[in-house]
């Protein structure tokens, strides 16, 4: 007896949906969903239904100004999308804290935990009262349609950030008169 692969896929997704408990979803009206679809790069290319399913798996996380979302060196398996407020990405260098970036609504952070090292590579601190949606890798991976789009868009975001970092490194090398040496 031959089994249709589409039936197997639907069955597997239903089993995953039953096993993986979704946190209480955000109550989002149509205008907010449309704004998220237009502004958040991680969700670009998702259909409305796919976006709604993806947003339903998120955990709503408020952060007070000055509060640390996570610390450099923490173990992580989730990424965040900043819905409101502003956050800083910081690295510790000796006794000095260096701000690498400031992010505003619509931007994501923590995505390296999905695609690479589970150790957080930077500290993230709320600069103002902020709200994020946290997406756990386990839930993202359980929904193939949204996972494919999220991972593709994470690759695009990371590539853009790498381009900016390369430009900054080149400028720094020129300013200091040094030689960056061979790539790592």
N, CA, C and O atoms as a DFTB+ gen file, in Angstrom:
736 C
 N C O
     1  1       0.841      -1.180       0.000
     2  2       0.000       0.000       0.000
     3  2       0.883       1.240       0.000
     4  3       1.789       1.364       0.824
     5  1       0.620       2.145      -0.915
     6  2       1.396       3.377      -1.042
     7  2       0.702       4.487      -0.246
     8  3      -0.511       4.676      -0.342
     9  1       1.510       5.223       0.549
    10  2       0.970       6.305       1.367
    11  2       1.359       7.640       0.738
    12  3       2.517       7.854       0.380
    13  1       0.401       8.515       0.610
    14  2       0.638       9.842       0.034
    15  2       1.509      10.663       0.988
    16  3       1.143      10.830       2.151
    17  1       2.666      11.184       0.519
    18  2       3.555      11.972       1.390
    19  2       2.874      13.204       1.978
    20  3       3.206      13.621       3.087
    21  1       1.934      13.787       1.255
    22  2       1.220      14.964       1.772
    23  2       0.400      14.591       3.006
    24  3       0.317      15.367       3.958
    25  1      -0.201      13.410       2.988
    26  2      -0.983      12.952       4.139
    27  2      -0.061      12.740       5.341
    28  3      -0.411      13.095       6.466
    29  1       1.107      12.167       5.102
    30  2       2.077      11.945       6.177
    31  2       2.508      13.287       6.772
    32  3       2.602      13.424       7.991
    33  1       2.770      14.274       5.914
    34  2       3.188      15.599       6.379
    35  2       2.102      16.236       7.243
    36  3       2.388      16.754       8.322
    37  1       0.869      16.198       6.775
    38  2      -0.239      16.783       7.540
    39  2      -0.385      16.066       8.877
    40  3      -0.570      16.711       9.908
    41  1      -0.304      14.744       8.868
    42  2      -0.419      13.980      10.104
    43  2       0.704      14.358      11.075
    44  3       0.458      14.574      12.261
    45  1       1.933      14.436      10.565
    46  2       3.083      14.780      11.415
    47  2       2.924      16.177      12.011
    48  3       3.217      16.383      13.189
    49  1       2.462      17.136      11.208
    50  2       2.271      18.495      11.719
    51  2       1.174      18.539      12.778
    52  3       1.286      19.283      13.753
    53  1       0.126      17.760      12.598
    54  2      -0.938      17.708      13.609
    55  2      -0.431      17.103      14.914
    56  3      -0.787      17.568      15.997
    57  1       0.401      16.064      14.814
    58  2       0.973      15.450      16.019
    59  2       1.866      16.452      16.733
    60  3       1.787      16.593      17.953
    61  1       2.730      17.161      15.973
    62  2       3.592      18.179      16.583
    63  2       2.755      19.265      17.251
    64  3       3.087      19.722      18.345
    65  1       1.677      19.677      16.601
    66  2       0.824      20.724      17.161
    67  2       0.205      20.269      18.480
    68  3       0.016      21.075      19.391
    69  1      -0.110      18.972      18.580
    70  2      -0.679      18.446      19.825
    71  2       0.371      18.321      20.922
    72  3       0.060      18.513      22.097
    73  1       1.602      18.003      20.558
    74  2       2.664      17.772      21.541
    75  2       3.249      19.072      22.049
    76  3       3.452      19.233      23.252
    77  1       3.523      20.003      21.146
    78  2       4.170      21.253      21.535
    79  2       3.101      22.246      21.949
    80  3       2.302      22.701      21.132
    81  1       3.101      22.566      23.204
    82  2       2.121      23.501      23.742
    83  2       2.472      24.917      23.324
    84  3       3.615      25.350      23.470
    85  1       1.505      25.624      22.813
    86  2       1.725      27.012      22.442
    87  2       1.397      27.895      23.637
    88  3       0.414      27.658      24.339
    89  1       2.226      28.920      23.871
    90  2       1.891      29.852      24.933
    91  2       0.677      30.664      24.512
    92  3       0.310      30.690      23.337
    93  1       0.061      31.322      25.476
    94  2      -1.072      32.166      25.156
    95  2      -0.635      33.196      24.121
    96  3       0.316      33.946      24.344
    97  1      -1.319      33.229      23.014
    98  2      -0.940      34.114      21.918
    99  2      -1.294      35.557      22.213
   100  3      -2.044      35.856      23.143
   101  1      -0.753      36.421      21.422
   102  2      -1.054      37.831      21.542
   103  2      -2.391      38.105      20.882
   104  3      -2.711      37.510      19.853
   105  1      -3.168      38.992      21.460
   106  2      -4.384      39.431      20.810
   107  2      -4.012      40.589      19.908
   108  3      -3.832      41.715      20.373
   109  1      -3.899      40.319      18.637
   110  2      -3.466      41.329      17.684
   111  2      -4.596      41.618      16.715
   112  3      -5.182      40.706      16.132
   113  1      -4.898      42.912      16.548
   114  2      -5.917      43.242      15.556
   115  2      -5.277      43.260      14.171
   116  3      -4.055      43.197      14.037
   117  1      -6.115      43.346      13.152
   118  2      -5.646      43.243      11.767
   119  2      -4.624      44.321      11.424
   120  3      -3.682      44.059      10.676
   121  1      -4.794      45.525      11.956
   122  2      -3.863      46.619      11.654
   123  2      -2.473      46.324      12.205
   124  3      -1.471      46.607      11.549
   125  1      -2.408      45.757      13.410
   126  2      -1.118      45.425      14.014
   127  2      -0.454      44.294      13.231
   128  3       0.750      44.336      12.977
   129  1      -1.228      43.298      12.855
   130  2      -0.679      42.182      12.073
   131  2      -0.126      42.697      10.749
   132  3       0.951      42.277      10.325
   133  1      -0.846      43.598      10.097
   134  2      -0.377      44.160       8.829
   135  2       0.909      44.958       9.031
   136  3       1.815      44.899       8.199
   137  1       0.989      45.697      10.123
   138  2       2.197      46.471      10.426
   139  2       3.383      45.535      10.649
   140  3       4.481      45.793      10.157
   141  1       3.160      44.450      11.389
   142  2       4.217      43.461      11.624
   143  2       4.660      42.851      10.293
   144  3       5.857      42.714      10.044
   145  1       3.706      42.487       9.443
   146  2       4.031      41.882       8.143
   147  2       4.877      42.827       7.294
   148  3       5.783      42.380       6.591
   149  1       4.594      44.113       7.354
   150  2       5.316      45.088       6.532
   151  2       6.669      45.472       7.103
   152  3       7.598      45.748       6.345
   153  1       6.802      45.497       8.440
   154  2       7.993      46.067       9.057
   155  2       9.032      45.036       9.509
   156  3      10.227      45.332       9.502
   157  1       8.609      43.855       9.893
   158  2       9.521      42.873      10.484
   159  2      10.125      41.990       9.388
   160  3       9.433      41.174       8.778
   161  1      11.422      42.167       9.152
   162  2      12.106      41.463       8.059
   163  2      12.059      39.949       8.217
   164  3      12.019      39.223       7.224
   165  1      12.064      39.471       9.444
   166  2      12.052      38.024       9.701
   167  2      10.792      37.370       9.139
   168  3      10.806      36.182       8.814
   169  1       9.710      38.128       9.021
   170  2       8.432      37.572       8.568
   171  2       8.124      37.881       7.101
   172  3       7.057      37.511       6.610
   173  1       9.032      38.549       6.397
   174  2       8.765      38.891       5.001
   175  2       8.593      37.631       4.167
   176  3       9.355      36.673       4.293
   177  1       7.582      37.653       3.317
   178  2       7.307      36.519       2.438
   179  2       6.312      35.525       3.008
   180  3       5.988      34.535       2.352
   181  1       5.819      35.768       4.222
   182  2       4.834      34.862       4.812
   183  2       3.430      35.233       4.343
   184  3       3.094      36.410       4.209
   185  1       2.630      34.219       4.099
   186  2       1.217      34.466       3.839
   187  2       0.568      34.922       5.136
   188  3       1.147      34.775       6.212
   189  1      -0.628      35.472       5.033
   190  2      -1.334      35.938       6.229
   191  2      -1.544      34.783       7.220
   192  3      -1.318      34.940       8.419
   193  1      -1.975      33.630       6.710
   194  2      -2.228      32.485       7.596
   195  2      -0.950      31.993       8.262
   196  3      -0.945      31.657       9.446
   197  1       0.134      31.954       7.491
   198  2       1.421      31.518       8.047
   199  2       1.879      32.502       9.121
   200  3       2.359      32.089      10.176
   201  1       1.736      33.797       8.857
   202  2       2.121      34.808       9.830
   203  2       1.289      34.682      11.100
   204  3       1.823      34.782      12.205
   205  1      -0.003      34.465      10.953
   206  2      -0.868      34.328      12.137
   207  2      -0.460      33.110      12.963
   208  3      -0.428      33.182      14.191
   209  1      -0.152      32.006      12.311
   210  2       0.300      30.810      13.033
   211  2       1.626      31.067      13.732
   212  3       1.844      30.615      14.856
   213  1       2.511      31.797      13.057
   214  2       3.821      32.110      13.628
   215  2       3.669      33.023      14.842
   216  3       4.284      32.784      15.881
   217  1       2.861      34.053      14.714
   218  2       2.658      34.977      15.834
   219  2       1.995      34.276      17.020
   220  3       2.233      34.640      18.172
   221  1       1.169      33.279      16.737
   222  2       0.505      32.543      17.811
   223  2       1.483      31.738      18.654
   224  3       1.179      31.407      19.800
   225  1       2.665      31.413      18.100
   226  2       3.639      30.636      18.871
   227  2       4.545      31.518      19.729
   228  3       5.372      31.009      20.485
   229  1       4.391      32.829      19.615
   230  2       5.267      33.756      20.337
   231  2       4.810      33.945      21.780
   232  3       3.633      33.817      22.117
   233  1       5.791      34.254      22.603
   234  2       5.514      34.609      23.994
   235  2       5.747      36.111      24.142
   236  3       6.797      36.627      23.759
   237  1       4.774      36.790      24.690
   238  2       4.821      38.237      24.888
   239  2       5.715      38.537      26.088
   240  3       5.481      38.021      27.181
   241  1       6.749      39.375      25.889
   242  2       7.741      39.629      26.936
   243  2       7.919      41.141      27.162
   244  3       8.539      41.807      26.333
   245  1       7.395      41.687      28.251
   246  2       7.672      43.093      28.565
   247  2       9.029      43.224      29.258
   248  3       9.417      42.347      30.030
   249  1       9.749      44.311      28.988
   250  2      11.055      44.567      29.597
   251  2      11.098      46.021      30.051
   252  3      10.819      46.927      29.266
   253  1      11.440      46.243      31.295
   254  2      11.562      47.598      31.833
   255  2      12.880      48.218      31.375
   256  3      13.845      47.506      31.095
   257  1      12.914      49.543      31.301
   258  2      14.136      50.265      30.935
   259  2      15.264      49.841      31.874
   260  3      15.085      49.814      33.091
   261  1      16.422      49.513      31.310
   262  2      17.584      49.086      32.084
   263  2      17.645      47.592      32.337
   264  3      18.692      47.083      32.737
   265  1      16.567      46.885      32.119
   266  2      16.509      45.444      32.361
   267  2      17.293      44.684      31.293
   268  3      17.252      45.024      30.111
   269  1      18.012      43.642      31.736
   270  2      18.750      42.776      30.815
   271  2      17.792      41.698      30.306
   272  3      17.141      41.006      31.089
   273  1      17.720      41.571      28.989
   274  2      16.898      40.531      28.367
   275  2      17.629      39.197      28.468
   276  3      17.044      38.186      28.858
   277  1      18.921      39.204      28.110
   278  2      19.809      38.071      28.355
   279  2      21.238      38.574      28.353
   280  3      21.541      39.632      27.802
   281  1      22.121      37.788      28.987
   282  2      23.527      38.160      29.138
   283  2      24.420      37.394      28.173
   284  3      24.131      36.260      27.793
   285  1      25.508      38.043      27.790
   286  2      26.543      37.385      27.003
   287  2      26.995      36.143      27.775
   288  3      27.282      36.216      28.970
   289  1      27.055      35.009      27.082
   290  2      27.471      33.759      27.714
   291  2      26.315      32.893      28.193
   292  3      26.510      31.709      28.469
   293  1      25.095      33.467      28.299
   294  2      23.933      32.655      28.659
   295  2      23.678      31.627      27.559
   296  3      24.046      31.836      26.403
   297  1      23.050      30.524      27.931
   298  2      22.616      29.539      26.941
   299  2      21.247      29.982      26.451
   300  3      20.379      30.338      27.248
   301  1      21.059      29.960      25.144
   302  2      19.787      30.405      24.583
   303  2      19.322      29.526      23.449
   304  3      20.127      28.915      22.746
   305  1      18.015      29.468      23.276
   306  2      17.436      28.709      22.168
   307  2      16.224      29.443      21.604
   308  3      15.287      28.824      21.101
   309  1      16.258      30.770      21.695
   310  2      15.136      31.554      21.189
   311  2      15.651      32.855      20.589
   312  3      16.775      33.284      20.849
   313  1      14.802      33.464      19.783
   314  2      15.099      34.800      19.288
   315  2      13.915      35.692      19.609
   316  3      12.817      35.211      19.889
   317  1      14.146      36.994      19.566
   318  2      13.128      37.974      19.903
   319  2      12.891      38.916      18.733
   320  3      13.803      39.208      17.958
   321  1      11.665      39.383      18.618
   322  2      11.324      40.471      17.716
   323  2      10.872      41.622      18.594
   324  3       9.969      41.468      19.417
   325  1      11.498      42.770      18.420
   326  2      11.174      43.951      19.212
   327  2       9.910      44.588      18.640
   328  3       9.884      45.015      17.486
   329  1       8.874      44.646      19.455
   330  2       7.583      45.192      19.030
   331  2       7.487      46.677      19.365
   332  3       6.946      47.460      18.584
   333  1       8.009      47.061      20.516
   334  2       8.030      48.474      20.893
   335  2       9.219      48.723      21.806
   336  3       9.711      47.812      22.471
   337  1       9.674      49.969      21.828
   338  2      10.792      50.332      22.675
   339  2      12.099      50.349      21.923
   340  3      12.132      50.457      20.697
   341  1      13.185      50.240      22.684
   342  2      14.532      50.264      22.112
   343  2      15.438      49.421      22.995
   344  3      15.335      49.455      24.221
   345  1      16.320      48.668      22.363
   346  2      17.263      47.833      23.104
   347  2      18.678      48.091      22.595
   348  3      18.878      48.577      21.482
   349  1      19.662      47.752      23.444
   350  2      21.068      47.870      23.076
   351  2      21.691      46.486      23.073
   352  3      21.404      45.657      23.937
   353  1      22.545      46.250      22.093
   354  2      23.334      45.029      22.019
   355  2      24.725      45.410      22.527
   356  3      25.369      46.304      21.977
   357  1      25.185      44.724      23.585
   358  2      26.431      45.113      24.257
   359  2      27.390      43.932      24.369
   360  3      26.976      42.784      24.524
   361  1      28.688      44.247      24.287
   362  2      29.752      43.255      24.519
   363  2      30.652      43.777      25.623
   364  3      30.939      44.972      25.699
   365  1      31.090      42.872      26.470
   366  2      32.033      43.205      27.534
   367  2      33.449      43.035      27.001
   368  3      33.789      41.976      26.473
   369  1      34.270      44.057      27.133
   370  2      35.677      44.002      26.762
   371  2      36.485      44.485      27.953
   372  3      36.605      45.686      28.192
   373  1      37.042      43.528      28.701
   374  2      37.753      43.878      29.939
   375  2      36.777      44.498      30.914
   376  3      35.759      43.890      31.244
   377  1      37.070      45.696      31.377
   378  2      36.164      46.360      32.314
   379  2      35.245      47.358      31.602
   380  3      34.608      48.193      32.245
   381  1      35.186      47.265      30.291
   382  2      34.417      48.210      29.491
   383  2      33.260      47.512      28.775
   384  3      33.411      46.398      28.273
   385  1      32.110      48.177      28.733
   386  2      30.958      47.682      27.974
   387  2      30.896      48.472      26.677
   388  3      30.865      49.703      26.691
   389  1      30.877      47.758      25.552
   390  2      30.830      48.379      24.234
   391  2      29.443      48.134      23.648
   392  3      28.989      46.993      23.567
   393  1      28.775      49.209      23.242
   394  2      27.474      49.081      22.587
   395  2      27.707      48.834      21.105
   396  3      28.260      49.680      20.403
   397  1      27.285      47.675      20.638
   398  2      27.463      47.304      19.228
   399  2      26.357      47.868      18.352
   400  3      26.594      48.255      17.208
   401  1      25.148      47.913      18.897
   402  2      24.003      48.382      18.106
   403  2      22.866      48.770      19.033
   404  3      22.773      48.309      20.170
   405  1      22.012      49.624      18.517
   406  2      20.745      49.944      19.166
   407  2      19.661      49.566      18.178
   408  3      19.693      49.962      17.013
   409  1      18.695      48.789      18.665
   410  2      17.629      48.300      17.799
   411  2      16.301      48.905      18.200
   412  3      16.057      49.188      19.373
   413  1      15.438      49.100      17.199
   414  2      14.113      49.653      17.451
   415  2      13.048      48.669      16.961
   416  3      13.363      47.587      16.466
   417  1      11.801      49.063      17.109
   418  2      10.671      48.196      16.769
   419  2      10.805      47.630      15.363
   420  3      11.150      48.339      14.417
   421  1      10.525      46.341      15.249
   422  2      10.575      45.648      13.967
   423  2      11.842      44.853      13.761
   424  3      11.913      44.022      12.855
   425  1      12.851      45.096      14.593
   426  2      14.122      44.385      14.426
   427  2      14.151      43.163      15.350
   428  3      13.423      43.090      16.340
   429  1      15.023      42.201      14.989
   430  2      15.134      40.976      15.770
   431  2      16.512      40.892      16.404
   432  3      17.460      41.543      15.966
   433  1      16.599      40.078      17.443
   434  2      17.877      39.806      18.091
   435  2      17.823      38.431      18.719
   436  3      16.748      37.894      18.984
   437  1      18.998      37.865      18.954
   438  2      19.079      36.533      19.547
   439  2      18.981      35.410      18.536
   440  3      18.976      34.236      18.905
   441  1      18.902      35.765      17.257
   442  2      18.707      34.750      16.218
   443  2      19.900      33.825      16.056
   444  3      19.764      32.744      15.482
   445  1      21.069      34.225      16.550
   446  2      22.246      33.347      16.466
   447  2      22.003      32.045      17.230
   448  3      22.585      31.014      16.894
   449  1      21.156      32.085      18.246
   450  2      20.853      30.874      19.014
   451  2      20.099      29.849      18.179
   452  3      20.103      28.662      18.507
   453  1      19.456      30.287      17.111
   454  2      18.751      29.355      16.240
   455  2      19.678      28.730      15.213
   456  3      19.510      27.566      14.849
   457  1      20.652      29.492      14.744
   458  2      21.455      29.033      13.618
   459  2      22.894      28.687      13.969
   460  3      23.632      28.189      13.119
   461  1      23.299      28.941      15.195
   462  2      24.701      28.704      15.530
   463  2      24.875      28.272      16.960
   464  3      24.173      27.402      17.474
   465  1      25.818      28.901      17.567
   466  2      26.207      28.619      18.940
   467  2      25.061      28.899      19.913
   468  3      24.446      29.963      19.833
   469  1      24.760      27.982      20.821
   470  2      23.693      28.246      21.785
   471  2      24.101      29.257      22.870
   472  3      23.254      29.716      23.635
   473  1      25.391      29.603      22.937
   474  2      25.827      30.612      23.902
   475  2      25.562      32.000      23.332
   476  3      25.927      32.293      22.194
   477  1      24.932      32.842      24.122
   478  2      24.648      34.206      23.693
   479  2      25.963      34.944      23.488
   480  3      26.846      34.892      24.344
   481  1      26.096      35.632      22.357
   482  2      27.338      36.301      22.008
   483  2      27.382      37.753      22.468
   484  3      28.404      38.422      22.317
   485  1      26.282      38.241      23.025
   486  2      26.231      39.615      23.503
   487  2      25.152      39.719      24.576
   488  3      24.289      38.851      24.708
   489  1      25.229      40.805      25.336
   490  2      24.187      41.134      26.305
   491  2      23.181      42.043      25.615
   492  3      23.555      42.929      24.846
   493  1      21.914      41.817      25.893
   494  2      20.860      42.672      25.350
   495  2      20.170      43.345      26.523
   496  3      19.712      42.688      27.458
   497  1      20.104      44.685      26.454
   498  2      19.524      45.485      27.538
   499  2      18.459      46.419      26.963
   500  3      18.664      47.028      25.913
   501  1      17.333      46.529      27.648
   502  2      16.286      47.472      27.248
   503  2      16.730      48.892      27.605
   504  3      17.072      49.169      28.755
   505  1      16.723      49.774      26.632
   506  2      17.072      51.173      26.882
   507  2      15.851      51.965      27.345
   508  3      15.969      52.933      28.096
   509  1      14.688      51.540      26.889
   510  2      13.405      52.111      27.307
   511  2      12.481      50.939      27.607
   512  3      12.790      49.800      27.258
   513  1      11.358      51.208      28.247
   514  2      10.379      50.146      28.410
   515  2      10.094      49.579      27.021
   516  3       9.818      50.323      26.080
   517  1      10.165      48.264      26.907
   518  2      10.070      47.608      25.609
   519  2       9.197      46.364      25.701
   520  3       8.953      45.830      26.783
   521  1       8.742      45.923      24.554
   522  2       7.978      44.680      24.459
   523  2       8.570      43.876      23.315
   524  3       8.780      44.394      22.218
   525  1       8.840      42.595      23.584
   526  2       9.317      41.699      22.540
   527  2       8.381      40.508      22.424
   528  3       7.614      40.201      23.336
   529  1       8.465      39.853      21.288
   530  2       7.852      38.540      21.116
   531  2       9.006      37.561      21.070
   532  3       9.916      37.706      20.255
   533  1       8.975      36.559      21.944
   534  2      10.043      35.561      21.991
   535  2       9.564      34.300      21.279
   536  3       8.458      33.812      21.511
   537  1      10.434      33.785      20.403
   538  2      10.148      32.586      19.631
   539  2      11.172      31.522      19.978
   540  3      12.360      31.703      19.709
   541  1      10.741      30.421      20.568
   542  2      11.630      29.318      20.909
   543  2      11.921      28.471      19.671
   544  3      11.032      28.226      18.855
   545  1      13.169      28.029      19.540
   546  2      13.596      27.216      18.395
   547  2      12.703      25.986      18.235
   548  3      12.325      25.637      17.117
   549  1      12.371      25.339      19.327
   550  2      11.551      24.124      19.274
   551  2      10.212      24.385      18.583
   552  3       9.760      23.581      17.767
   553  1       9.593      25.499      18.912
   554  2       8.303      25.828      18.293
   555  2       8.482      26.249      16.839
   556  3       7.694      25.862      15.976
   557  1       9.512      27.039      16.568
   558  2       9.775      27.466      15.187
   559  2       9.998      26.242      14.311
   560  3       9.400      26.123      13.241
   561  1      10.855      25.333      14.759
   562  2      11.189      24.153      13.968
   563  2      10.004      23.216      13.767
   564  3       9.992      22.433      12.817
   565  1       9.013      23.284      14.645
   566  2       7.856      22.388      14.561
   567  2       6.912      22.763      13.423
   568  3       6.080      21.949      13.021
   569  1       7.027      23.965      12.905
   570  2       6.129      24.425      11.847
   571  2       6.947      24.730      10.599
   572  3       7.474      25.830      10.428
   573  1       7.037      23.727       9.734
   574  2       7.943      23.783       8.581
   575  2       7.694      24.983       7.678
   576  3       8.650      25.581       7.183
   577  1       6.450      25.348       7.451
   578  2       6.166      26.453       6.536
   579  2       6.767      27.760       7.030
   580  3       7.401      28.482       6.262
   581  1       6.570      28.066       8.308
   582  2       7.128      29.326       8.828
   583  2       8.624      29.190       9.094
   584  3       9.363      30.159       8.919
   585  1       9.088      28.016       9.512
   586  2      10.520      27.827       9.800
   587  2      11.365      28.091       8.566
   588  3      12.407      28.741       8.650
   589  1      10.925      27.596       7.437
   590  2      11.665      27.795       6.180
   591  2      11.839      29.284       5.896
   592  3      12.930      29.720       5.530
   593  1      10.789      30.053       6.058
   594  2      10.841      31.488       5.786
   595  2      11.670      32.208       6.839
   596  3      12.477      33.076       6.506
   597  1      11.480      31.856       8.107
   598  2      12.229      32.505       9.190
   599  2      13.722      32.272       9.014
   600  3      14.501      33.220       9.107
   601  1      14.141      31.046       8.765
   602  2      15.573      30.763       8.615
   603  2      16.159      31.472       7.386
   604  3      17.278      31.983       7.438
   605  1      15.413      31.501       6.295
   606  2      15.880      32.218       5.105
   607  2      16.069      33.702       5.429
   608  3      17.077      34.301       5.054
   609  1      15.099      34.287       6.122
   610  2      15.180      35.706       6.445
   611  2      16.249      35.994       7.498
   612  3      16.864      37.060       7.474
   613  1      16.478      35.065       8.412
   614  2      17.583      35.226       9.366
   615  2      18.905      35.281       8.603
   616  3      19.772      36.095       8.919
   617  1      19.057      34.429       7.611
   618  2      20.289      34.450       6.805
   619  2      20.468      35.810       6.140
   620  3      21.584      36.325       6.077
   621  1      19.394      36.386       5.651
   622  2      19.469      37.711       5.023
   623  2      19.840      38.788       6.037
   624  3      20.672      39.649       5.753
   625  1      19.228      38.742       7.213
   626  2      19.525      39.727       8.260
   627  2      20.990      39.614       8.679
   628  3      21.684      40.623       8.800
   629  1      21.462      38.379       8.901
   630  2      22.854      38.189       9.317
   631  2      23.832      38.619       8.229
   632  3      24.886      39.176       8.535
   633  1      23.499      38.370       6.969
   634  2      24.367      38.803       5.872
   635  2      24.462      40.328       5.836
   636  3      25.545      40.877       5.633
   637  1      23.347      41.004       6.030
   638  2      23.355      42.472       6.041
   639  2      24.184      42.995       7.211
   640  3      24.931      43.963       7.064
   641  1      24.051      42.358       8.365
   642  2      24.839      42.777       9.532
   643  2      26.330      42.514       9.312
   644  3      27.168      43.305       9.744
   645  1      26.661      41.423       8.651
   646  2      28.054      41.119       8.341
   647  2      28.637      42.165       7.391
   648  3      29.790      42.566       7.543
   649  1      27.846      42.605       6.417
   650  2      28.304      43.662       5.512
   651  2      28.642      44.940       6.284
   652  3      29.674      45.565       6.041
   653  1      27.769      45.319       7.210
   654  2      28.007      46.523       8.023
   655  2      29.254      46.342       8.878
   656  3      30.082      47.248       8.970
   657  1      29.393      45.178       9.501
   658  2      30.571      44.911      10.339
   659  2      31.856      44.939       9.518
   660  3      32.875      45.450       9.982
   661  1      31.817      44.400       8.312
   662  2      33.006      44.402       7.442
   663  2      33.409      45.826       7.091
   664  3      34.597      46.152       7.087
   665  1      32.438      46.671       6.799
   666  2      32.726      48.075       6.496
   667  2      33.344      48.777       7.709
   668  3      34.312      49.526       7.575
   669  1      32.783      48.529       8.876
   670  2      33.321      49.141      10.097
   671  2      34.736      48.660      10.379
   672  3      35.596      49.451      10.768
   673  1      34.982      47.368      10.185
   674  2      36.317      46.827      10.405
   675  2      37.309      47.448       9.428
   676  3      38.414      47.822       9.821
   677  1      36.927      47.557       8.175
   678  2      37.816      48.160       7.175
   679  2      38.118      49.615       7.534
   680  3      39.264      50.054       7.428
   681  1      37.102      50.364       7.957
   682  2      37.315      51.760       8.369
   683  2      38.249      51.842       9.567
   684  3      39.118      52.712       9.621
   685  1      38.074      50.942      10.525
   686  2      38.927      50.924      11.714
   687  2      40.381      50.622      11.344
   688  3      41.301      51.250      11.868
   689  1      40.582      49.673      10.450
   690  2      41.935      49.323      10.016
   691  2      42.592      50.522       9.334
   692  3      43.766      50.806       9.570
   693  1      41.843      51.216       8.499
   694  2      42.387      52.396       7.813
   695  2      42.736      53.477       8.828
   696  3      43.805      54.080       8.738
   697  1      41.857      53.733       9.787
   698  2      42.098      54.775      10.799
   699  2      43.301      54.472      11.678
   700  3      44.046      55.379      12.049
   701  1      43.494      53.206      12.011
   702  2      44.586      52.849      12.916
   703  2      45.873      52.538      12.165
   704  3      46.925      52.353      12.777
   705  1      45.791      52.479      10.843
   706  2      46.988      52.185      10.047
   707  2      47.459      50.757      10.193
   708  3      48.603      50.442       9.865
   709  1      46.592      49.890      10.683
   710  2      46.966      48.480      10.899
   711  2      46.638      47.617       9.704
   712  3      46.227      48.091       8.645
   713  1      46.836      46.339       9.916
   714  2      46.531      45.336       8.907
   715  2      45.607      44.326       9.559
   716  3      45.960      43.728      10.576
   717  1      44.434      44.131       8.991
   718  2      43.453      43.210       9.578
   719  2      43.923      41.764       9.484
   720  3      43.424      40.907      10.214
   721  1      44.867      41.481       8.606
   722  2      45.360      40.108       8.468
   723  2      44.389      39.240       7.727
   724  3      43.387      39.726       7.202
   725  1      44.678      37.936       7.676
   726  2      43.812      37.017       6.933
   727  2      42.481      36.849       7.664
   728  3      42.416      36.992       8.885
   729  1      41.426      36.548       6.919
   730  2      40.127      36.331       7.564
   731  2      40.188      35.115       8.479
   732  3      40.955      34.182       8.243
   733  1      39.365      35.140       9.530
   734  2      39.384      34.002      10.480
   735  2      38.897      32.721       9.872
   736  3      38.859      31.692      10.548
